[in-house]
């Protein structure tokens, strides 16, 4: 009898516990199921977005090869707008800028490239977009603006770091100084760029040769540096 009463008490205790806690347990389980379902749904949606963006980018690439500039612009805008969270948005921006420039819209291309440089998740794509924008600014004779921009990048202002692209920035800065008629500053930038192993040294040497012989002070400073480039 005692055992029976003990079992009855245990059953009643379980019933009471369930009555007091069932709502919170059901809510917690439901919340967990919703979280799992939401996570899986988000993963599926992200995958689908990437697949669709990839398909559109392939169309952009083909349209660019076929010189269908209007198609490139339409598809690139669609990809940037509807698939901005995918890596293909930045790549589409590069293609869009190229198409804009080919249409004669250099200012629009600069805006597009600077947007990619500011928003791309990939650091290399940021630098590619930024250097292309700077080249277009050079073509637009925005020479001092180019120099100021490159100075800030090389000095790592605003969280920017030129990294392995420093040689390309130095070449662009040298080009800007050359167009301004400042041969010595152009020579300094070209010489720094020439020391990087990632650039075509022959082209840089031609740029240096085109400046003519350096002034005596610059030549002696260069000779005194231990990292002199062998010709």
PyMOL CGO cylinders between C-alpha atoms (Angstrom):
from pymol import cmd
from pymol.cgo import CYLINDER

trace = [
    CYLINDER, 0.00, 0.00, 0.00, 2.83, 2.36, 0.89, 0.3, 1, 1, 1, 1, 1, 1,
    CYLINDER, 2.83, 2.36, 0.89, 4.51, 1.64, -2.41, 0.3, 1, 1, 1, 1, 1, 1,
    CYLINDER, 4.51, 1.64, -2.41, 1.25, 2.29, -4.24, 0.3, 1, 1, 1, 1, 1, 1,
    CYLINDER, 1.25, 2.29, -4.24, 0.78, 5.60, -2.44, 0.3, 1, 1, 1, 1, 1, 1,
    CYLINDER, 0.78, 5.60, -2.44, 4.37, 6.56, -3.24, 0.3, 1, 1, 1, 1, 1, 1,
    CYLINDER, 4.37, 6.56, -3.24, 3.81, 5.84, -6.93, 0.3, 1, 1, 1, 1, 1, 1,
    CYLINDER, 3.81, 5.84, -6.93, 0.59, 7.87, -6.85, 0.3, 1, 1, 1, 1, 1, 1,
    CYLINDER, 0.59, 7.87, -6.85, 2.44, 10.74, -5.26, 0.3, 1, 1, 1, 1, 1, 1,
    CYLINDER, 2.44, 10.74, -5.26, 5.16, 10.51, -7.93, 0.3, 1, 1, 1, 1, 1, 1,
    CYLINDER, 5.16, 10.51, -7.93, 2.54, 10.55, -10.69, 0.3, 1, 1, 1, 1, 1, 1,
    CYLINDER, 2.54, 10.55, -10.69, 0.81, 13.55, -9.14, 0.3, 1, 1, 1, 1, 1, 1,
    CYLINDER, 0.81, 13.55, -9.14, 4.16, 15.29, -8.75, 0.3, 1, 1, 1, 1, 1, 1,
    CYLINDER, 4.16, 15.29, -8.75, 4.97, 14.71, -12.44, 0.3, 1, 1, 1, 1, 1, 1,
    CYLINDER, 4.97, 14.71, -12.44, 1.52, 15.95, -13.46, 0.3, 1, 1, 1, 1, 1, 1,
    CYLINDER, 1.52, 15.95, -13.46, 1.95, 19.07, -11.38, 0.3, 1, 1, 1, 1, 1, 1,
    CYLINDER, 1.95, 19.07, -11.38, 5.44, 19.68, -12.77, 0.3, 1, 1, 1, 1, 1, 1,
    CYLINDER, 5.44, 19.68, -12.77, 4.18, 19.24, -16.33, 0.3, 1, 1, 1, 1, 1, 1,
    CYLINDER, 4.18, 19.24, -16.33, 1.24, 21.55, -15.64, 0.3, 1, 1, 1, 1, 1, 1,
    CYLINDER, 1.24, 21.55, -15.64, 3.60, 24.23, -14.33, 0.3, 1, 1, 1, 1, 1, 1,
    CYLINDER, 3.60, 24.23, -14.33, 6.27, 23.89, -17.05, 0.3, 1, 1, 1, 1, 1, 1,
    CYLINDER, 6.27, 23.89, -17.05, 4.60, 22.52, -20.16, 0.3, 1, 1, 1, 1, 1, 1,
    CYLINDER, 4.60, 22.52, -20.16, 4.02, 25.89, -21.76, 0.3, 1, 1, 1, 1, 1, 1,
    CYLINDER, 4.02, 25.89, -21.76, 7.63, 27.01, -21.43, 0.3, 1, 1, 1, 1, 1, 1,
    CYLINDER, 7.63, 27.01, -21.43, 8.90, 23.62, -22.66, 0.3, 1, 1, 1, 1, 1, 1,
    CYLINDER, 8.90, 23.62, -22.66, 6.62, 23.63, -25.67, 0.3, 1, 1, 1, 1, 1, 1,
    CYLINDER, 6.62, 23.63, -25.67, 7.59, 27.23, -26.40, 0.3, 1, 1, 1, 1, 1, 1,
    CYLINDER, 7.59, 27.23, -26.40, 11.29, 26.42, -26.11, 0.3, 1, 1, 1, 1, 1, 1,
    CYLINDER, 11.29, 26.42, -26.11, 11.03, 23.38, -28.37, 0.3, 1, 1, 1, 1, 1, 1,
    CYLINDER, 11.03, 23.38, -28.37, 9.00, 25.35, -30.87, 0.3, 1, 1, 1, 1, 1, 1,
    CYLINDER, 9.00, 25.35, -30.87, 11.49, 28.20, -30.78, 0.3, 1, 1, 1, 1, 1, 1,
    CYLINDER, 11.49, 28.20, -30.78, 14.32, 25.76, -31.37, 0.3, 1, 1, 1, 1, 1, 1,
    CYLINDER, 14.32, 25.76, -31.37, 12.51, 24.18, -34.32, 0.3, 1, 1, 1, 1, 1, 1,
    CYLINDER, 12.51, 24.18, -34.32, 11.82, 27.64, -35.78, 0.3, 1, 1, 1, 1, 1, 1,
    CYLINDER, 11.82, 27.64, -35.78, 15.50, 28.57, -35.40, 0.3, 1, 1, 1, 1, 1, 1,
    CYLINDER, 15.50, 28.57, -35.40, 16.63, 25.37, -37.10, 0.3, 1, 1, 1, 1, 1, 1,
    CYLINDER, 16.63, 25.37, -37.10, 14.11, 25.82, -39.89, 0.3, 1, 1, 1, 1, 1, 1,
    CYLINDER, 14.11, 25.82, -39.89, 15.04, 29.50, -40.31, 0.3, 1, 1, 1, 1, 1, 1,
    CYLINDER, 15.04, 29.50, -40.31, 18.76, 28.69, -40.45, 0.3, 1, 1, 1, 1, 1, 1,
    CYLINDER, 18.76, 28.69, -40.45, 18.22, 25.99, -43.04, 0.3, 1, 1, 1, 1, 1, 1,
    CYLINDER, 18.22, 25.99, -43.04, 15.91, 28.25, -45.03, 0.3, 1, 1, 1, 1, 1, 1,
    CYLINDER, 15.91, 28.25, -45.03, 18.51, 31.04, -44.93, 0.3, 1, 1, 1, 1, 1, 1,
    CYLINDER, 18.51, 31.04, -44.93, 21.23, 28.67, -46.10, 0.3, 1, 1, 1, 1, 1, 1,
    CYLINDER, 21.23, 28.67, -46.10, 19.02, 27.45, -48.95, 0.3, 1, 1, 1, 1, 1, 1,
    CYLINDER, 19.02, 27.45, -48.95, 18.11, 31.02, -49.90, 0.3, 1, 1, 1, 1, 1, 1,
    CYLINDER, 18.11, 31.02, -49.90, 21.75, 32.15, -49.81, 0.3, 1, 1, 1, 1, 1, 1,
    CYLINDER, 21.75, 32.15, -49.81, 22.78, 29.22, -51.99, 0.3, 1, 1, 1, 1, 1, 1,
    CYLINDER, 22.78, 29.22, -51.99, 20.00, 29.95, -54.45, 0.3, 1, 1, 1, 1, 1, 1,
    CYLINDER, 20.00, 29.95, -54.45, 20.98, 33.63, -54.56, 0.3, 1, 1, 1, 1, 1, 1,
    CYLINDER, 20.98, 33.63, -54.56, 24.58, 32.71, -55.31, 0.3, 1, 1, 1, 1, 1, 1,
    CYLINDER, 24.58, 32.71, -55.31, 23.57, 30.29, -58.06, 0.3, 1, 1, 1, 1, 1, 1,
    CYLINDER, 23.57, 30.29, -58.06, 21.28, 32.87, -59.69, 0.3, 1, 1, 1, 1, 1, 1,
    CYLINDER, 21.28, 32.87, -59.69, 23.92, 35.61, -59.37, 0.3, 1, 1, 1, 1, 1, 1,
    CYLINDER, 23.92, 35.61, -59.37, 26.51, 33.32, -60.95, 0.3, 1, 1, 1, 1, 1, 1,
    CYLINDER, 26.51, 33.32, -60.95, 24.21, 32.67, -63.89, 0.3, 1, 1, 1, 1, 1, 1,
    CYLINDER, 24.21, 32.67, -63.89, 23.60, 36.39, -64.43, 0.3, 1, 1, 1, 1, 1, 1,
    CYLINDER, 23.60, 36.39, -64.43, 27.32, 37.12, -64.19, 0.3, 1, 1, 1, 1, 1, 1,
    CYLINDER, 27.32, 37.12, -64.19, 28.04, 34.52, -66.87, 0.3, 1, 1, 1, 1, 1, 1,
    CYLINDER, 28.04, 34.52, -66.87, 25.52, 36.31, -69.08, 0.3, 1, 1, 1, 1, 1, 1,
    CYLINDER, 25.52, 36.31, -69.08, 27.29, 39.61, -68.38, 0.3, 1, 1, 1, 1, 1, 1,
    CYLINDER, 27.29, 39.61, -68.38, 30.65, 38.12, -69.30, 0.3, 1, 1, 1, 1, 1, 1,
    CYLINDER, 30.65, 38.12, -69.30, 29.28, 36.75, -72.57, 0.3, 1, 1, 1, 1, 1, 1,
    CYLINDER, 29.28, 36.75, -72.57, 27.51, 40.01, -73.40, 0.3, 1, 1, 1, 1, 1, 1,
    CYLINDER, 27.51, 40.01, -73.40, 30.78, 41.88, -72.79, 0.3, 1, 1, 1, 1, 1, 1,
    CYLINDER, 30.78, 41.88, -72.79, 32.61, 39.55, -75.19, 0.3, 1, 1, 1, 1, 1, 1,
    CYLINDER, 32.61, 39.55, -75.19, 29.88, 40.11, -77.76, 0.3, 1, 1, 1, 1, 1, 1,
    CYLINDER, 29.88, 40.11, -77.76, 30.15, 43.89, -77.30, 0.3, 1, 1, 1, 1, 1, 1,
    CYLINDER, 30.15, 43.89, -77.30, 26.51, 44.10, -76.20, 0.3, 1, 1, 1, 1, 1, 1,
    CYLINDER, 26.51, 44.10, -76.20, 27.10, 47.05, -73.91, 0.3, 1, 1, 1, 1, 1, 1,
    CYLINDER, 27.10, 47.05, -73.91, 23.45, 47.83, -73.21, 0.3, 1, 1, 1, 1, 1, 1,
    CYLINDER, 23.45, 47.83, -73.21, 22.88, 44.25, -72.12, 0.3, 1, 1, 1, 1, 1, 1,
    CYLINDER, 22.88, 44.25, -72.12, 25.91, 44.41, -69.82, 0.3, 1, 1, 1, 1, 1, 1,
    CYLINDER, 25.91, 44.41, -69.82, 24.58, 47.56, -68.17, 0.3, 1, 1, 1, 1, 1, 1,
    CYLINDER, 24.58, 47.56, -68.17, 21.08, 46.14, -67.66, 0.3, 1, 1, 1, 1, 1, 1,
    CYLINDER, 21.08, 46.14, -67.66, 22.28, 42.81, -66.26, 0.3, 1, 1, 1, 1, 1, 1,
    CYLINDER, 22.28, 42.81, -66.26, 24.97, 44.40, -64.08, 0.3, 1, 1, 1, 1, 1, 1,
    CYLINDER, 24.97, 44.40, -64.08, 22.44, 46.79, -62.55, 0.3, 1, 1, 1, 1, 1, 1,
    CYLINDER, 22.44, 46.79, -62.55, 20.08, 43.88, -61.89, 0.3, 1, 1, 1, 1, 1, 1,
    CYLINDER, 20.08, 43.88, -61.89, 22.83, 41.88, -60.23, 0.3, 1, 1, 1, 1, 1, 1,
    CYLINDER, 22.83, 41.88, -60.23, 23.98, 44.82, -58.10, 0.3, 1, 1, 1, 1, 1, 1,
    CYLINDER, 23.98, 44.82, -58.10, 20.40, 45.57, -57.01, 0.3, 1, 1, 1, 1, 1, 1,
    CYLINDER, 20.40, 45.57, -57.01, 18.95, 42.11, -56.44, 0.3, 1, 1, 1, 1, 1, 1,
    CYLINDER, 18.95, 42.11, -56.44, 22.06, 40.13, -55.47, 0.3, 1, 1, 1, 1, 1, 1,
    CYLINDER, 22.06, 40.13, -55.47, 24.14, 42.71, -53.59, 0.3, 1, 1, 1, 1, 1, 1,
    CYLINDER, 24.14, 42.71, -53.59, 24.98, 40.18, -50.88, 0.3, 1, 1, 1, 1, 1, 1,
    CYLINDER, 24.98, 40.18, -50.88, 26.83, 37.88, -53.26, 0.3, 1, 1, 1, 1, 1, 1,
    CYLINDER, 26.83, 37.88, -53.26, 30.48, 38.16, -54.40, 0.3, 1, 1, 1, 1, 1, 1,
    CYLINDER, 30.48, 38.16, -54.40, 29.26, 38.57, -57.98, 0.3, 1, 1, 1, 1, 1, 1,
    CYLINDER, 29.26, 38.57, -57.98, 27.89, 42.07, -57.25, 0.3, 1, 1, 1, 1, 1, 1,
    CYLINDER, 27.89, 42.07, -57.25, 31.41, 43.53, -57.10, 0.3, 1, 1, 1, 1, 1, 1,
    CYLINDER, 31.41, 43.53, -57.10, 32.50, 41.67, -60.23, 0.3, 1, 1, 1, 1, 1, 1,
    CYLINDER, 32.50, 41.67, -60.23, 29.41, 42.94, -62.03, 0.3, 1, 1, 1, 1, 1, 1,
    CYLINDER, 29.41, 42.94, -62.03, 30.38, 46.45, -60.93, 0.3, 1, 1, 1, 1, 1, 1,
    CYLINDER, 30.38, 46.45, -60.93, 33.75, 46.09, -62.66, 0.3, 1, 1, 1, 1, 1, 1,
    CYLINDER, 33.75, 46.09, -62.66, 32.04, 44.97, -65.87, 0.3, 1, 1, 1, 1, 1, 1,
    CYLINDER, 32.04, 44.97, -65.87, 29.50, 47.78, -65.59, 0.3, 1, 1, 1, 1, 1, 1,
    CYLINDER, 29.50, 47.78, -65.59, 32.24, 50.39, -65.24, 0.3, 1, 1, 1, 1, 1, 1,
    CYLINDER, 32.24, 50.39, -65.24, 34.01, 49.01, -68.29, 0.3, 1, 1, 1, 1, 1, 1,
    CYLINDER, 34.01, 49.01, -68.29, 30.78, 49.24, -70.30, 0.3, 1, 1, 1, 1, 1, 1,
    CYLINDER, 30.78, 49.24, -70.30, 30.10, 52.77, -69.07, 0.3, 1, 1, 1, 1, 1, 1,
    CYLINDER, 30.10, 52.77, -69.07, 33.57, 53.90, -70.08, 0.3, 1, 1, 1, 1, 1, 1,
    CYLINDER, 33.57, 53.90, -70.08, 33.19, 52.30, -73.51, 0.3, 1, 1, 1, 1, 1, 1,
    CYLINDER, 33.19, 52.30, -73.51, 29.97, 54.28, -73.93, 0.3, 1, 1, 1, 1, 1, 1,
    CYLINDER, 29.97, 54.28, -73.93, 31.82, 57.47, -73.12, 0.3, 1, 1, 1, 1, 1, 1,
    CYLINDER, 31.82, 57.47, -73.12, 30.42, 57.82, -69.61, 0.3, 1, 1, 1, 1, 1, 1,
    CYLINDER, 30.42, 57.82, -69.61, 33.76, 58.15, -67.84, 0.3, 1, 1, 1, 1, 1, 1,
    CYLINDER, 33.76, 58.15, -67.84, 32.30, 59.95, -64.82, 0.3, 1, 1, 1, 1, 1, 1,
    CYLINDER, 32.30, 59.95, -64.82, 29.70, 57.22, -64.38, 0.3, 1, 1, 1, 1, 1, 1,
    CYLINDER, 29.70, 57.22, -64.38, 32.42, 54.57, -64.61, 0.3, 1, 1, 1, 1, 1, 1,
    CYLINDER, 32.42, 54.57, -64.61, 34.43, 56.34, -61.91, 0.3, 1, 1, 1, 1, 1, 1,
    CYLINDER, 34.43, 56.34, -61.91, 31.41, 56.45, -59.60, 0.3, 1, 1, 1, 1, 1, 1,
    CYLINDER, 31.41, 56.45, -59.60, 30.75, 52.74, -60.19, 0.3, 1, 1, 1, 1, 1, 1,
    CYLINDER, 30.75, 52.74, -60.19, 34.36, 51.77, -59.53, 0.3, 1, 1, 1, 1, 1, 1,
    CYLINDER, 34.36, 51.77, -59.53, 34.57, 53.85, -56.37, 0.3, 1, 1, 1, 1, 1, 1,
    CYLINDER, 34.57, 53.85, -56.37, 31.38, 52.19, -55.13, 0.3, 1, 1, 1, 1, 1, 1,
    CYLINDER, 31.38, 52.19, -55.13, 32.93, 48.77, -55.70, 0.3, 1, 1, 1, 1, 1, 1,
    CYLINDER, 32.93, 48.77, -55.70, 36.12, 49.90, -53.94, 0.3, 1, 1, 1, 1, 1, 1,
    CYLINDER, 36.12, 49.90, -53.94, 34.09, 51.01, -50.93, 0.3, 1, 1, 1, 1, 1, 1,
    CYLINDER, 34.09, 51.01, -50.93, 31.72, 48.04, -50.69, 0.3, 1, 1, 1, 1, 1, 1,
    CYLINDER, 31.72, 48.04, -50.69, 33.45, 44.93, -52.06, 0.3, 1, 1, 1, 1, 1, 1,
    CYLINDER, 33.45, 44.93, -52.06, 34.16, 42.27, -49.44, 0.3, 1, 1, 1, 1, 1, 1,
    CYLINDER, 34.16, 42.27, -49.44, 37.29, 41.11, -51.25, 0.3, 1, 1, 1, 1, 1, 1,
    CYLINDER, 37.29, 41.11, -51.25, 40.34, 43.28, -50.57, 0.3, 1, 1, 1, 1, 1, 1,
    CYLINDER, 40.34, 43.28, -50.57, 41.95, 42.60, -53.96, 0.3, 1, 1, 1, 1, 1, 1,
    CYLINDER, 41.95, 42.60, -53.96, 38.78, 43.58, -55.82, 0.3, 1, 1, 1, 1, 1, 1,
    CYLINDER, 38.78, 43.58, -55.82, 38.72, 46.80, -53.80, 0.3, 1, 1, 1, 1, 1, 1,
    CYLINDER, 38.72, 46.80, -53.80, 42.22, 47.69, -54.99, 0.3, 1, 1, 1, 1, 1, 1,
    CYLINDER, 42.22, 47.69, -54.99, 41.49, 46.68, -58.58, 0.3, 1, 1, 1, 1, 1, 1,
    CYLINDER, 41.49, 46.68, -58.58, 38.43, 48.93, -58.64, 0.3, 1, 1, 1, 1, 1, 1,
    CYLINDER, 38.43, 48.93, -58.64, 40.31, 51.79, -56.97, 0.3, 1, 1, 1, 1, 1, 1,
    CYLINDER, 40.31, 51.79, -56.97, 43.30, 51.66, -59.34, 0.3, 1, 1, 1, 1, 1, 1,
    CYLINDER, 43.30, 51.66, -59.34, 40.97, 51.57, -62.35, 0.3, 1, 1, 1, 1, 1, 1,
    CYLINDER, 40.97, 51.57, -62.35, 39.11, 54.60, -61.03, 0.3, 1, 1, 1, 1, 1, 1,
    CYLINDER, 39.11, 54.60, -61.03, 42.42, 56.40, -60.57, 0.3, 1, 1, 1, 1, 1, 1,
    CYLINDER, 42.42, 56.40, -60.57, 43.42, 55.63, -64.17, 0.3, 1, 1, 1, 1, 1, 1,
    CYLINDER, 43.42, 55.63, -64.17, 40.17, 57.14, -65.39, 0.3, 1, 1, 1, 1, 1, 1,
    CYLINDER, 40.17, 57.14, -65.39, 40.81, 60.19, -63.23, 0.3, 1, 1, 1, 1, 1, 1,
    CYLINDER, 40.81, 60.19, -63.23, 44.24, 60.51, -64.83, 0.3, 1, 1, 1, 1, 1, 1,
    CYLINDER, 44.24, 60.51, -64.83, 42.59, 60.42, -68.24, 0.3, 1, 1, 1, 1, 1, 1,
    CYLINDER, 42.59, 60.42, -68.24, 40.24, 63.17, -67.04, 0.3, 1, 1, 1, 1, 1, 1,
    CYLINDER, 40.24, 63.17, -67.04, 43.30, 65.24, -66.02, 0.3, 1, 1, 1, 1, 1, 1,
    CYLINDER, 43.30, 65.24, -66.02, 42.34, 65.14, -62.33, 0.3, 1, 1, 1, 1, 1, 1,
    CYLINDER, 42.34, 65.14, -62.33, 46.03, 64.91, -61.58, 0.3, 1, 1, 1, 1, 1, 1,
    CYLINDER, 46.03, 64.91, -61.58, 46.32, 66.48, -58.14, 0.3, 1, 1, 1, 1, 1, 1,
    CYLINDER, 46.32, 66.48, -58.14, 43.24, 64.58, -56.94, 0.3, 1, 1, 1, 1, 1, 1,
    CYLINDER, 43.24, 64.58, -56.94, 44.91, 61.34, -58.03, 0.3, 1, 1, 1, 1, 1, 1,
    CYLINDER, 44.91, 61.34, -58.03, 48.11, 62.23, -56.18, 0.3, 1, 1, 1, 1, 1, 1,
    CYLINDER, 48.11, 62.23, -56.18, 46.20, 63.16, -53.03, 0.3, 1, 1, 1, 1, 1, 1,
    CYLINDER, 46.20, 63.16, -53.03, 44.21, 59.92, -53.13, 0.3, 1, 1, 1, 1, 1, 1,
    CYLINDER, 44.21, 59.92, -53.13, 47.31, 57.79, -53.59, 0.3, 1, 1, 1, 1, 1, 1,
    CYLINDER, 47.31, 57.79, -53.59, 49.17, 59.66, -50.85, 0.3, 1, 1, 1, 1, 1, 1,
    CYLINDER, 49.17, 59.66, -50.85, 46.35, 58.85, -48.41, 0.3, 1, 1, 1, 1, 1, 1,
    CYLINDER, 46.35, 58.85, -48.41, 46.36, 55.18, -49.43, 0.3, 1, 1, 1, 1, 1, 1,
    CYLINDER, 46.36, 55.18, -49.43, 50.12, 54.75, -49.17, 0.3, 1, 1, 1, 1, 1, 1,
    CYLINDER, 50.12, 54.75, -49.17, 50.09, 56.56, -45.82, 0.3, 1, 1, 1, 1, 1, 1,
    CYLINDER, 50.09, 56.56, -45.82, 47.35, 54.13, -44.73, 0.3, 1, 1, 1, 1, 1, 1,
    CYLINDER, 47.35, 54.13, -44.73, 44.85, 56.83, -43.89, 0.3, 1, 1, 1, 1, 1, 1,
    CYLINDER, 44.85, 56.83, -43.89, 41.22, 55.92, -43.30, 0.3, 1, 1, 1, 1, 1, 1,
    CYLINDER, 41.22, 55.92, -43.30, 42.09, 52.29, -42.65, 0.3, 1, 1, 1, 1, 1, 1,
    CYLINDER, 42.09, 52.29, -42.65, 43.41, 51.76, -46.21, 0.3, 1, 1, 1, 1, 1, 1,
    CYLINDER, 43.41, 51.76, -46.21, 46.52, 49.73, -46.91, 0.3, 1, 1, 1, 1, 1, 1,
    CYLINDER, 46.52, 49.73, -46.91, 48.08, 49.40, -50.37, 0.3, 1, 1, 1, 1, 1, 1,
    CYLINDER, 48.08, 49.40, -50.37, 49.50, 45.96, -49.62, 0.3, 1, 1, 1, 1, 1, 1,
    CYLINDER, 49.50, 45.96, -49.62, 50.82, 44.16, -52.68, 0.3, 1, 1, 1, 1, 1, 1,
    CYLINDER, 50.82, 44.16, -52.68, 49.25, 46.84, -54.89, 0.3, 1, 1, 1, 1, 1, 1,
    CYLINDER, 49.25, 46.84, -54.89, 51.70, 49.51, -53.76, 0.3, 1, 1, 1, 1, 1, 1,
    CYLINDER, 51.70, 49.51, -53.76, 53.66, 49.23, -56.99, 0.3, 1, 1, 1, 1, 1, 1,
    CYLINDER, 53.66, 49.23, -56.99, 50.58, 49.97, -59.06, 0.3, 1, 1, 1, 1, 1, 1,
    CYLINDER, 50.58, 49.97, -59.06, 49.74, 52.97, -56.91, 0.3, 1, 1, 1, 1, 1, 1,
    CYLINDER, 49.74, 52.97, -56.91, 53.29, 54.27, -57.26, 0.3, 1, 1, 1, 1, 1, 1,
    CYLINDER, 53.29, 54.27, -57.26, 53.13, 53.97, -61.05, 0.3, 1, 1, 1, 1, 1, 1,
    CYLINDER, 53.13, 53.97, -61.05, 49.88, 55.93, -61.12, 0.3, 1, 1, 1, 1, 1, 1,
    CYLINDER, 49.88, 55.93, -61.12, 51.36, 58.58, -58.86, 0.3, 1, 1, 1, 1, 1, 1,
    CYLINDER, 51.36, 58.58, -58.86, 54.40, 58.75, -61.11, 0.3, 1, 1, 1, 1, 1, 1,
    CYLINDER, 54.40, 58.75, -61.11, 52.15, 59.15, -64.15, 0.3, 1, 1, 1, 1, 1, 1,
    CYLINDER, 52.15, 59.15, -64.15, 50.31, 62.00, -62.45, 0.3, 1, 1, 1, 1, 1, 1,
    CYLINDER, 50.31, 62.00, -62.45, 53.55, 63.79, -61.58, 0.3, 1, 1, 1, 1, 1, 1,
    CYLINDER, 53.55, 63.79, -61.58, 54.86, 63.27, -65.11, 0.3, 1, 1, 1, 1, 1, 1,
    CYLINDER, 54.86, 63.27, -65.11, 51.72, 64.83, -66.59, 0.3, 1, 1, 1, 1, 1, 1,
    CYLINDER, 51.72, 64.83, -66.59, 52.14, 67.73, -64.18, 0.3, 1, 1, 1, 1, 1, 1,
    CYLINDER, 52.14, 67.73, -64.18, 55.68, 68.20, -65.46, 0.3, 1, 1, 1, 1, 1, 1,
    CYLINDER, 55.68, 68.20, -65.46, 57.39, 67.20, -62.20, 0.3, 1, 1, 1, 1, 1, 1,
    CYLINDER, 57.39, 67.20, -62.20, 59.94, 64.75, -63.59, 0.3, 1, 1, 1, 1, 1, 1,
    CYLINDER, 59.94, 64.75, -63.59, 61.85, 64.23, -60.35, 0.3, 1, 1, 1, 1, 1, 1,
    CYLINDER, 61.85, 64.23, -60.35, 58.82, 63.23, -58.29, 0.3, 1, 1, 1, 1, 1, 1,
    CYLINDER, 58.82, 63.23, -58.29, 57.68, 61.03, -61.17, 0.3, 1, 1, 1, 1, 1, 1,
    CYLINDER, 57.68, 61.03, -61.17, 61.11, 59.38, -61.16, 0.3, 1, 1, 1, 1, 1, 1,
    CYLINDER, 61.11, 59.38, -61.16, 60.90, 58.75, -57.42, 0.3, 1, 1, 1, 1, 1, 1,
    CYLINDER, 60.90, 58.75, -57.42, 57.54, 56.99, -57.76, 0.3, 1, 1, 1, 1, 1, 1,
    CYLINDER, 57.54, 56.99, -57.76, 58.65, 54.94, -60.76, 0.3, 1, 1, 1, 1, 1, 1,
    CYLINDER, 58.65, 54.94, -60.76, 61.83, 53.88, -58.96, 0.3, 1, 1, 1, 1, 1, 1,
    CYLINDER, 61.83, 53.88, -58.96, 59.85, 52.67, -55.93, 0.3, 1, 1, 1, 1, 1, 1,
    CYLINDER, 59.85, 52.67, -55.93, 57.48, 50.80, -58.25, 0.3, 1, 1, 1, 1, 1, 1,
    CYLINDER, 57.48, 50.80, -58.25, 60.40, 49.26, -60.12, 0.3, 1, 1, 1, 1, 1, 1,
    CYLINDER, 60.40, 49.26, -60.12, 61.57, 47.61, -56.91, 0.3, 1, 1, 1, 1, 1, 1,
    CYLINDER, 61.57, 47.61, -56.91, 58.35, 45.60, -56.63, 0.3, 1, 1, 1, 1, 1, 1,
    CYLINDER, 58.35, 45.60, -56.63, 58.43, 42.19, -58.25, 0.3, 1, 1, 1, 1, 1, 1,
    CYLINDER, 58.43, 42.19, -58.25, 54.78, 42.20, -59.31, 0.3, 1, 1, 1, 1, 1, 1,
    CYLINDER, 54.78, 42.20, -59.31, 55.04, 44.67, -62.18, 0.3, 1, 1, 1, 1, 1, 1,
    CYLINDER, 55.04, 44.67, -62.18, 56.47, 44.64, -65.68, 0.3, 1, 1, 1, 1, 1, 1,
    CYLINDER, 56.47, 44.64, -65.68, 59.93, 46.10, -65.10, 0.3, 1, 1, 1, 1, 1, 1,
    CYLINDER, 59.93, 46.10, -65.10, 60.47, 46.70, -68.81, 0.3, 1, 1, 1, 1, 1, 1,
    CYLINDER, 60.47, 46.70, -68.81, 57.51, 49.05, -69.05, 0.3, 1, 1, 1, 1, 1, 1,
    CYLINDER, 57.51, 49.05, -69.05, 58.60, 50.90, -65.93, 0.3, 1, 1, 1, 1, 1, 1,
    CYLINDER, 58.60, 50.90, -65.93, 62.13, 51.21, -67.23, 0.3, 1, 1, 1, 1, 1, 1,
    CYLINDER, 62.13, 51.21, -67.23, 60.75, 52.75, -70.42, 0.3, 1, 1, 1, 1, 1, 1,
    CYLINDER, 60.75, 52.75, -70.42, 58.83, 55.28, -68.34, 0.3, 1, 1, 1, 1, 1, 1,
    CYLINDER, 58.83, 55.28, -68.34, 62.00, 56.12, -66.43, 0.3, 1, 1, 1, 1, 1, 1,
    CYLINDER, 62.00, 56.12, -66.43, 64.07, 56.40, -69.60, 0.3, 1, 1, 1, 1, 1, 1,
    CYLINDER, 64.07, 56.40, -69.60, 61.44, 58.67, -71.12, 0.3, 1, 1, 1, 1, 1, 1,
    CYLINDER, 61.44, 58.67, -71.12, 62.01, 61.16, -68.29, 0.3, 1, 1, 1, 1, 1, 1,
    CYLINDER, 62.01, 61.16, -68.29, 65.61, 61.64, -69.38, 0.3, 1, 1, 1, 1, 1, 1,
    CYLINDER, 65.61, 61.64, -69.38, 68.68, 61.63, -67.12, 0.3, 1, 1, 1, 1, 1, 1,
    CYLINDER, 68.68, 61.63, -67.12, 68.06, 62.46, -63.46, 0.3, 1, 1, 1, 1, 1, 1,
    CYLINDER, 68.06, 62.46, -63.46, 69.43, 65.58, -61.81, 0.3, 1, 1, 1, 1, 1, 1,
    CYLINDER, 69.43, 65.58, -61.81, 72.72, 65.09, -60.00, 0.3, 1, 1, 1, 1, 1, 1,
    CYLINDER, 72.72, 65.09, -60.00, 71.27, 65.14, -56.49, 0.3, 1, 1, 1, 1, 1, 1,
    CYLINDER, 71.27, 65.14, -56.49, 68.66, 62.51, -57.31, 0.3, 1, 1, 1, 1, 1, 1,
    CYLINDER, 68.66, 62.51, -57.31, 71.21, 60.29, -59.04, 0.3, 1, 1, 1, 1, 1, 1,
    CYLINDER, 71.21, 60.29, -59.04, 73.57, 60.40, -56.05, 0.3, 1, 1, 1, 1, 1, 1,
    CYLINDER, 73.57, 60.40, -56.05, 70.71, 59.66, -53.63, 0.3, 1, 1, 1, 1, 1, 1,
    CYLINDER, 70.71, 59.66, -53.63, 69.69, 56.66, -55.71, 0.3, 1, 1, 1, 1, 1, 1,
    CYLINDER, 69.69, 56.66, -55.71, 73.25, 55.30, -55.93, 0.3, 1, 1, 1, 1, 1, 1,
    CYLINDER, 73.25, 55.30, -55.93, 73.62, 55.52, -52.17, 0.3, 1, 1, 1, 1, 1, 1,
    CYLINDER, 73.62, 55.52, -52.17, 70.61, 53.28, -51.53, 0.3, 1, 1, 1, 1, 1, 1,
    CYLINDER, 70.61, 53.28, -51.53, 71.50, 49.61, -50.89, 0.3, 1, 1, 1, 1, 1, 1,
    CYLINDER, 71.50, 49.61, -50.89, 68.37, 48.36, -52.65, 0.3, 1, 1, 1, 1, 1, 1,
    CYLINDER, 68.37, 48.36, -52.65, 69.36, 49.82, -56.02, 0.3, 1, 1, 1, 1, 1, 1,
    CYLINDER, 69.36, 49.82, -56.02, 67.71, 48.04, -58.92, 0.3, 1, 1, 1, 1, 1, 1,
    CYLINDER, 67.71, 48.04, -58.92, 70.09, 46.18, -61.19, 0.3, 1, 1, 1, 1, 1, 1,
    CYLINDER, 70.09, 46.18, -61.19, 69.68, 47.02, -64.87, 0.3, 1, 1, 1, 1, 1, 1,
]
cmd.load_cgo(trace, "trace")
